């Protein structure tokens, strides 16, 4: 049986509805037992997505969880029971216990942004493989400390910049960097229009001091992509934005929300590439778009979750190459089983790459250094919005005590 079909059938077979079939009676649904055990630290919506996708990917399993919030633990138990009926989920009473259990091979950290460095300091002492959600930190100095930790870390340390694995970005990367069909990239534009931030425990994502600000928390994914397509270090960042609609009246425990809900960011790279990012977080739609323009062609792709009846396709990509090469029009997508598993299927392939990294295979996972630069651009953009002035990245790094990144 073709390998890709086999993987799809394995995924279908892991659905709890087929749990009644004994292992000895499985053929299409047969799969190898998981190779690695993971503990999940932080079991809110993202943490439970990792529980679900670990089960779907199949080469790993979830052993235990840690979260100080009882509601998050209850959600983790319900998620685990749905996909691993009859198995036992270990619930740890401390971060140290979760990190140092010799029964597990790796740790998945999905705690609030502002806790990442403190949690990683504990987790890194274990020497286990670590997956750390994005953004890796909320400030440039904290991100730099994580970069330094990674440089001597003896196991895998992977950053959760999974938008690289969304179908339209996978295809855009292929066109721009493998086929090189666009020639030398000169201009990059990314746009996201969506609903506001969802509720979180203690509403930490409504305050910049906990989230790093919208342009770090939400947009590090897109700045990672801008950096990836530019293939150079950012030189200058300029941003404008405001809090126009979402959370303008929101208060929590006496604090008023202070996060941006709209912004325009431009980035100039050392090699002359020009890039822009357009964000709106009060739009009644989920819509992402990327445009790449090189000296030989133009690529446009979008992904949308429509809320209204429409004949417009959910996903679309066009590669316009003039008269010398054939142009293409397509609809990049994954099988429905994968695309509905989380973040349009990107989380699934993030886990595929995590296991491949542990197995020592070559992947295109974002490195910790690339995670650092995504935070730098986001933090510089937040600074520019506050001051109204462009931020020169070298000066910005020096201001943050970093001389040779």
DRENLO-205220 format. One record per residue (C-alpha): residue number from 1; x, y, z. Coordinates in steps of 0.001 Angstrom, whole numbers. Example, Ala and Ser with C-alpha at 12.3 -4.5 7.8 and 13.67 -1.06 7.14 Angstrom:
% DRENLO-205220
+-----+---------+---------+---------+
:   k :      px :      py :      pz :
+-----+---------+---------+---------+
:   1 :   12300 :   -4500 :    7800 :
:   2 :   13670 :   -1060 :    7140 :
+-----+---------+---------+---------+
This chain:
% DRENLO-205220
+-----+---------+---------+---------+
:   k :      px :      py :      pz :
+-----+---------+---------+---------+
:   1 :       0 :       0 :       0 :
:   2 :    1302 :    3479 :    -812 :
:   3 :    2908 :    5076 :    2219 :
:   4 :     778 :    8259 :    2149 :
:   5 :   -2450 :    6240 :    1937 :
:   6 :   -1261 :    4018 :    4764 :
:   7 :    -677 :    7063 :    6957 :
:   8 :   -4168 :    8363 :    6229 :
:   9 :   -5685 :    4992 :    7107 :
:  10 :   -3626 :    4847 :   10305 :
:  11 :   -5003 :    8238 :   11270 :
:  12 :   -8562 :    7152 :   10589 :
:  13 :   -7979 :    3981 :   12566 :
:  14 :   -6929 :    5966 :   15629 :
:  15 :  -10377 :    7552 :   15797 :
:  16 :  -12050 :    6369 :   19024 :
:  17 :  -15055 :    5124 :   17025 :
:  18 :  -12861 :    2254 :   15796 :
:  19 :  -11539 :    1427 :   19249 :
:  20 :  -13616 :   -1756 :   19366 :
:  21 :  -11413 :   -3467 :   16745 :
:  22 :   -8766 :   -5683 :   18442 :
:  23 :   -5163 :   -5046 :   17467 :
:  24 :   -4909 :   -8508 :   15973 :
:  25 :   -7783 :   -7751 :   13598 :
:  26 :   -6298 :   -4540 :   12209 :
:  27 :   -4872 :   -4379 :    8703 :
:  28 :   -5750 :   -1040 :    7104 :
:  29 :   -5702 :     506 :   10572 :
:  30 :   -2537 :   -1262 :   11746 :
:  31 :     220 :     993 :   13062 :
:  32 :    3439 :     724 :   14994 :
:  33 :    3248 :    1441 :   18725 :
:  34 :    4366 :    4947 :   19778 :
:  35 :    8124 :    5400 :   20090 :
:  36 :    8211 :    8364 :   22474 :
:  37 :    6321 :    9522 :   25549 :
:  38 :    5624 :   13193 :   26247 :
:  39 :    4401 :   15266 :   29146 :
:  40 :    2373 :   18380 :   28362 :
:  41 :    2993 :   21406 :   30565 :
:  42 :     110 :   23852 :   30213 :
:  43 :   -3154 :   22229 :   29141 :
:  44 :   -5373 :   25034 :   27930 :
:  45 :   -6688 :   25051 :   24364 :
:  46 :   -3227 :   24861 :   22786 :
:  47 :   -1955 :   22221 :   25178 :
:  48 :   -4969 :   20024 :   24497 :
:  49 :   -4479 :   20514 :   20752 :
:  50 :   -1012 :   19044 :   21255 :
:  51 :   -2510 :   16101 :   23143 :
:  52 :   -4922 :   15448 :   20281 :
:  53 :   -2341 :   15858 :   17516 :
:  54 :     270 :   13726 :   19301 :
:  55 :   -2304 :   10944 :   19259 :
:  56 :   -3110 :   11554 :   15578 :
:  57 :     519 :   11594 :   14446 :
:  58 :     979 :    8265 :   16173 :
:  59 :    4717 :    8025 :   16806 :
:  60 :    4383 :    9680 :   20199 :
:  61 :    2010 :    9317 :   23129 :
:  62 :    1009 :   11497 :   26049 :
:  63 :    2089 :   10200 :   29439 :
:  64 :    1159 :   13029 :   31790 :
:  65 :     250 :   16674 :   32277 :
:  66 :     889 :   19574 :   34611 :
:  67 :   -1159 :   22756 :   34966 :
:  68 :   -2004 :   24714 :   38131 :
:  69 :   -5515 :   25461 :   36843 :
:  70 :   -8048 :   22705 :   37713 :
:  71 :  -10206 :   23581 :   34703 :
:  72 :   -7273 :   23028 :   32354 :
:  73 :   -6540 :   19657 :   33947 :
:  74 :  -10199 :   18663 :   33540 :
:  75 :  -10011 :   19597 :   29845 :
:  76 :   -6802 :   17583 :   29441 :
:  77 :   -8383 :   14530 :   31064 :
:  78 :  -11432 :   14754 :   28799 :
:  79 :   -9241 :   15146 :   25706 :
:  80 :   -6988 :   12271 :   26737 :
:  81 :   -9898 :    9965 :   27521 :
:  82 :  -11482 :   10678 :   24162 :
:  83 :   -8415 :    9606 :   22246 :
:  84 :   -6847 :    7119 :   24678 :
:  85 :   -9823 :    5380 :   26320 :
:  86 :   -8943 :    3110 :   29195 :
:  87 :   -5392 :    4424 :   29527 :
:  88 :   -4059 :    6297 :   32524 :
:  89 :   -3049 :    9967 :   32393 :
:  90 :    -534 :   11002 :   35025 :
:  91 :   -1322 :   14362 :   36645 :
:  92 :    1748 :   15871 :   38318 :
:  93 :    1616 :   18103 :   41372 :
:  94 :    4676 :   20173 :   40420 :
:  95 :    6534 :   21437 :   37377 :
:  96 :    9713 :   19747 :   38572 :
:  97 :    8002 :   16362 :   38797 :
:  98 :    6549 :   16705 :   35300 :
:  99 :    9908 :   17678 :   33822 :
: 100 :   12023 :   15029 :   35495 :
: 101 :    9924 :   11886 :   35289 :
: 102 :   12268 :    9228 :   33834 :
: 103 :    9284 :    7551 :   32147 :
: 104 :    9043 :   10275 :   29483 :
: 105 :   11262 :   11258 :   26571 :
: 106 :   10055 :   14773 :   25876 :
: 107 :    8198 :   17819 :   27168 :
: 108 :    5627 :   19981 :   25370 :
: 109 :    5479 :   23464 :   26921 :
: 110 :    2257 :   25355 :   26159 :
: 111 :    2051 :   27702 :   29140 :
: 112 :    1277 :   31451 :   28947 :
: 113 :    3919 :   33445 :   27048 :
: 114 :    5386 :   35254 :   30035 :
: 115 :    6155 :   31954 :   31804 :
: 116 :    8132 :   30361 :   28967 :
: 117 :   11613 :   31268 :   30134 :
: 118 :   11013 :   30280 :   33764 :
: 119 :    9448 :   26974 :   32719 :
: 120 :   12245 :   26287 :   30238 :
: 121 :   14909 :   26916 :   32876 :
: 122 :   13414 :   24046 :   34865 :
: 123 :   12686 :   21840 :   31858 :
: 124 :   16184 :   22218 :   30399 :
: 125 :   17720 :   20676 :   33508 :
: 126 :   16074 :   17395 :   32484 :
: 127 :   17999 :   17095 :   29227 :
: 128 :   14825 :   15801 :   27583 :
: 129 :   13575 :   16760 :   24141 :
: 130 :   11568 :   19989 :   24430 :
: 131 :    8878 :   21561 :   22316 :
: 132 :    8332 :   25218 :   23321 :
: 133 :    5281 :   27075 :   22074 :
: 134 :    5507 :   30408 :   20314 :
: 135 :    6460 :   33107 :   20967 :
: 136 :    9514 :   31632 :   22655 :
: 137 :    9570 :   34686 :   24952 :
: 138 :    7863 :   38039 :   25422 :
: 139 :   11006 :   40196 :   25444 :
: 140 :   14178 :   40257 :   23395 :
: 141 :   16488 :   39613 :   26394 :
: 142 :   14427 :   36566 :   27424 :
: 143 :   14441 :   35260 :   23856 :
: 144 :   18207 :   35746 :   23733 :
: 145 :   18646 :   33732 :   26942 :
: 146 :   16631 :   30893 :   25380 :
: 147 :   18831 :   31113 :   22282 :
: 148 :   21897 :   30745 :   24500 :
: 149 :   20346 :   27761 :   26300 :
: 150 :   19679 :   26081 :   22956 :
: 151 :   23251 :   26432 :   21738 :
: 152 :   24519 :   23939 :   24289 :
: 153 :   21361 :   21908 :   24772 :
: 154 :   22017 :   18167 :   24274 :
: 155 :   18563 :   17266 :   22895 :
: 156 :   15939 :   18679 :   20528 :
: 157 :   14630 :   22143 :   21430 :
: 158 :   11916 :   23052 :   18912 :
: 159 :    9977 :   26319 :   18736 :
: 160 :    6254 :   26248 :   17876 :
: 161 :    6309 :   28380 :   14742 :
: 162 :    3979 :   26036 :   12901 :
: 163 :    2585 :   28374 :   10236 :
: 164 :    5463 :   27197 :    8042 :
: 165 :    3428 :   24000 :    7707 :
: 166 :     150 :   25552 :    6584 :
: 167 :    -529 :   24276 :    3089 :
: 168 :    -374 :   27642 :    1329 :
: 169 :    2922 :   28576 :    2981 :
: 170 :    4422 :   25151 :    2256 :
: 171 :    3598 :   25691 :   -1413 :
: 172 :    4885 :   29271 :   -1351 :
: 173 :    8175 :   28103 :     191 :
: 174 :    8421 :   25426 :   -2489 :
: 175 :    7843 :   27912 :   -5319 :
: 176 :   10153 :   30593 :   -3941 :
: 177 :   13030 :   28585 :   -2504 :
: 178 :   13022 :   25176 :   -4180 :
: 179 :   11684 :   25780 :   -7685 :
: 180 :   12881 :   29391 :   -7548 :
: 181 :   10140 :   30121 :  -10049 :
: 182 :    9785 :   33735 :   -8913 :
: 183 :   13477 :   34541 :   -9279 :
: 184 :   15016 :   36765 :   -6615 :
: 185 :   12360 :   37805 :   -4105 :
: 186 :   12098 :   41592 :   -3854 :
: 187 :    8802 :   42256 :   -2058 :
: 188 :    6787 :   40294 :     535 :
: 189 :    3325 :   41073 :    1867 :
: 190 :    1350 :   39120 :    4479 :
: 191 :   -2129 :   39967 :    5740 :
: 192 :   -4247 :   38539 :    8544 :
: 193 :   -7802 :   39638 :    9324 :
: 194 :   -9612 :   37778 :   12095 :
: 195 :  -11653 :   37844 :   15280 :
: 196 :  -10138 :   39208 :   18519 :
: 197 :   -8071 :   37146 :   20938 :
: 198 :  -10069 :   34440 :   22682 :
: 199 :  -10520 :   34205 :   26442 :
: 200 :   -7656 :   32762 :   28485 :
: 201 :   -7210 :   31852 :   32127 :
: 202 :   -6559 :   35143 :   33964 :
: 203 :   -7001 :   36885 :   30578 :
: 204 :   -3223 :   37210 :   30262 :
: 205 :   -3377 :   37687 :   26468 :
: 206 :   -5164 :   41036 :   26884 :
: 207 :   -2100 :   42685 :   28471 :
: 208 :    1200 :   43423 :   26775 :
: 209 :    3284 :   42775 :   29884 :
: 210 :    2132 :   39147 :   29837 :
: 211 :    1763 :   38483 :   26104 :
: 212 :    4614 :   40586 :   24747 :
: 213 :    2047 :   42631 :   22828 :
: 214 :     -65 :   41561 :   19871 :
: 215 :    2794 :   41919 :   17387 :
: 216 :    4879 :   39462 :   19413 :
: 217 :    2158 :   37104 :   20662 :
: 218 :     132 :   36610 :   17514 :
: 219 :    2360 :   37880 :   14766 :
: 220 :    5670 :   36139 :   15493 :
: 221 :    4423 :   33454 :   13055 :
: 222 :    4204 :   35988 :   10255 :
: 223 :    7487 :   37691 :   11062 :
: 224 :    9103 :   34244 :   10969 :
: 225 :    7669 :   33836 :    7468 :
: 226 :    8815 :   37298 :    6370 :
: 227 :   12323 :   36481 :    7615 :
: 228 :   12227 :   33087 :    5923 :
: 229 :   11233 :   34448 :    2522 :
: 230 :   13599 :   37420 :    2755 :
: 231 :   16560 :   35134 :    3514 :
: 232 :   18292 :   37958 :    5373 :
: 233 :   18343 :   39669 :    8729 :
: 234 :   15931 :   42524 :    9397 :
: 235 :   17571 :   45943 :    9266 :
: 236 :   14775 :   48434 :    9971 :
: 237 :   11216 :   48042 :   11305 :
: 238 :    8431 :   50602 :   11245 :
: 239 :    4971 :   50063 :   12661 :
: 240 :    1735 :   51920 :   13136 :
: 241 :   -1285 :   50596 :   15004 :
: 242 :   -3857 :   51174 :   17687 :
: 243 :   -6521 :   49680 :   19904 :
: 244 :   -9569 :   50690 :   17873 :
: 245 :  -12380 :   48226 :   18613 :
: 246 :  -11522 :   45071 :   20531 :
: 247 :  -11141 :   45305 :   24326 :
: 248 :  -11269 :   49097 :   24424 :
: 249 :  -13556 :   48797 :   27469 :
: 250 :  -12040 :   45616 :   28891 :
: 251 :  -10680 :   45556 :   32445 :
: 252 :   -9471 :   42636 :   34536 :
: 253 :   -8706 :   42973 :   38241 :
: 254 :   -8436 :   46727 :   37894 :
: 255 :   -6170 :   46701 :   34847 :
: 256 :   -7217 :   48069 :   31466 :
: 257 :   -6300 :   46067 :   28386 :
: 258 :   -3507 :   47661 :   26338 :
: 259 :   -3019 :   45423 :   23306 :
: 260 :   -3123 :   46494 :   19663 :
: 261 :   -6007 :   45223 :   17563 :
: 262 :   -4742 :   46592 :   14241 :
: 263 :   -1361 :   47402 :   12749 :
: 264 :     685 :   47953 :    9628 :
: 265 :    4334 :   46887 :    9868 :
: 266 :    7075 :   47317 :    7280 :
: 267 :   10435 :   45578 :    7458 :
: 268 :   13541 :   46421 :    5464 :
: 269 :   16101 :   43625 :    5202 :
: 270 :   19868 :   43767 :    4892 :
: 271 :   19707 :   42426 :    1324 :
: 272 :   17243 :   45118 :     217 :
: 273 :   14075 :   43004 :     368 :
: 274 :   11028 :   45022 :    1428 :
: 275 :    8248 :   43384 :    3454 :
: 276 :    4937 :   44415 :    4954 :
: 277 :    2408 :   42957 :    7377 :
: 278 :   -1243 :   44017 :    7712 :
: 279 :   -3205 :   42983 :   10826 :
: 280 :   -6828 :   43474 :   11813 :
: 281 :   -8217 :   41660 :   14859 :
: 282 :  -11801 :   42858 :   14792 :
: 283 :  -12868 :   41573 :   11379 :
: 284 :  -15836 :   39164 :   11067 :
: 285 :  -13737 :   36642 :    9124 :
: 286 :  -10612 :   34514 :    9337 :
: 287 :   -8474 :   35424 :    6317 :
: 288 :   -4743 :   35110 :    5591 :
: 289 :   -2947 :   36202 :    2443 :
: 290 :     598 :   36237 :    1185 :
: 291 :    2033 :   37933 :   -1892 :
: 292 :    5597 :   37362 :   -3059 :
: 293 :    7061 :   39328 :   -5943 :
: 294 :   10377 :   38413 :   -7503 :
: 295 :   12196 :   39600 :  -10567 :
: 296 :   10657 :   36737 :  -12578 :
: 297 :    7139 :   36370 :  -11232 :
: 298 :    4476 :   36923 :   -8593 :
: 299 :    2775 :   34534 :   -6175 :
: 300 :    -475 :   35192 :   -4364 :
: 301 :   -2132 :   32745 :   -1959 :
: 302 :   -4879 :   32963 :     614 :
: 303 :   -6652 :   30810 :    3167 :
: 304 :  -10091 :   31679 :    4515 :
: 305 :  -12631 :   30237 :    6923 :
: 306 :  -15809 :   31825 :    5569 :
: 307 :  -18651 :   32566 :    7957 :
: 308 :  -21157 :   33151 :    5190 :
: 309 :  -22378 :   31186 :    2152 :
: 310 :  -19934 :   31842 :    -654 :
: 311 :  -18751 :   30351 :   -3931 :
: 312 :  -15246 :   31632 :   -3273 :
: 313 :  -12775 :   28816 :   -2551 :
: 314 :  -11399 :   28542 :     994 :
: 315 :   -7861 :   28307 :    -289 :
: 316 :   -6224 :   29527 :   -3465 :
: 317 :   -2810 :   30117 :   -4976 :
: 318 :   -1726 :   31691 :   -8238 :
: 319 :    1797 :   31788 :   -9633 :
: 320 :    2012 :   34343 :  -12425 :
: 321 :    5209 :   33998 :  -14461 :
: 322 :    4604 :   36126 :  -17519 :
: 323 :    5105 :   34749 :  -21036 :
: 324 :    8309 :   32710 :  -20657 :
: 325 :    7094 :   30075 :  -18163 :
: 326 :    3752 :   28393 :  -17507 :
: 327 :    1671 :   30048 :  -14786 :
: 328 :    -358 :   27979 :  -12326 :
: 329 :   -3563 :   28245 :  -10330 :
: 330 :   -4246 :   25805 :   -7505 :
: 331 :   -5929 :   25229 :   -4147 :
: 332 :   -3290 :   24049 :   -1652 :
: 333 :   -4835 :   21868 :    1054 :
: 334 :   -4422 :   18801 :    3234 :
: 335 :   -6841 :   15915 :    3733 :
: 336 :   -9830 :   17010 :    5800 :
: 337 :   -8809 :   14727 :    8665 :
: 338 :   -5558 :   16673 :    9004 :
: 339 :   -6755 :   20173 :    8122 :
: 340 :   -9409 :   20062 :   10843 :
: 341 :   -7004 :   18827 :   13527 :
: 342 :   -5722 :   22306 :   14380 :
: 343 :   -4379 :   25436 :   12679 :
: 344 :   -5364 :   24154 :    9217 :
: 345 :   -3246 :   21047 :    9686 :
: 346 :     -81 :   22946 :   10579 :
: 347 :      74 :   21552 :   14118 :
: 348 :     -46 :   17990 :   12776 :
: 349 :    2971 :   18551 :   10558 :
: 350 :    4711 :   20397 :   13358 :
: 351 :    4488 :   17134 :   15303 :
: 352 :    5673 :   15134 :   12308 :
: 353 :    8746 :   17355 :   12259 :
: 354 :    9175 :   17091 :   16040 :
: 355 :    9424 :   13303 :   15862 :
: 356 :   11648 :   13505 :   12787 :
: 357 :   13935 :   15883 :   14672 :
: 358 :   14136 :   13453 :   17575 :
: 359 :   14926 :   10668 :   15108 :
: 360 :   17769 :   12780 :   13713 :
: 361 :   16195 :   13386 :   10316 :
: 362 :   16645 :   16613 :    8389 :
: 363 :   13643 :   18947 :    8656 :
: 364 :   12748 :   22550 :    7855 :
: 365 :   11611 :   23271 :   11416 :
: 366 :   12193 :   26831 :   12579 :
: 367 :   15428 :   26893 :   14550 :
: 368 :   15666 :   28569 :   17934 :
: 369 :   17713 :   31294 :   16239 :
: 370 :   14874 :   31867 :   13784 :
: 371 :   12466 :   31957 :   16711 :
: 372 :   14650 :   34623 :   18287 :
: 373 :   14539 :   36810 :   15154 :
: 374 :   10761 :   36488 :   14948 :
: 375 :   10559 :   37939 :   18471 :
: 376 :   13042 :   40687 :   17566 :
: 377 :   10898 :   41884 :   14649 :
: 378 :    7696 :   41721 :   16710 :
: 379 :    9220 :   43556 :   19668 :
: 380 :   10772 :   46175 :   17360 :
: 381 :    7378 :   46704 :   15727 :
: 382 :    5738 :   47190 :   19133 :
: 383 :    8456 :   49711 :   20013 :
: 384 :    7928 :   51574 :   16746 :
: 385 :    4177 :   51804 :   17315 :
: 386 :    4812 :   53295 :   20765 :
: 387 :    7403 :   55856 :   19647 :
: 388 :    6119 :   56626 :   16157 :
: 389 :    9677 :   56221 :   14875 :
: 390 :   11393 :   53545 :   12785 :
: 391 :   13469 :   51079 :   14799 :
: 392 :   16943 :   50212 :   13547 :
: 393 :   17462 :   46616 :   14577 :
: 394 :   21155 :   46805 :   15491 :
: 395 :   20478 :   49762 :   17775 :
: 396 :   17428 :   47996 :   19218 :
: 397 :   19494 :   44921 :   20084 :
: 398 :   22187 :   47041 :   21745 :
: 399 :   19475 :   48797 :   23745 :
: 400 :   18442 :   45361 :   24985 :
: 401 :   22004 :   44466 :   25956 :
: 402 :   22709 :   42240 :   22931 :
: 403 :   25853 :   43037 :   20966 :
: 404 :   26568 :   39905 :   18870 :
: 405 :   23383 :   37904 :   18242 :
+-----+---------+---------+---------+
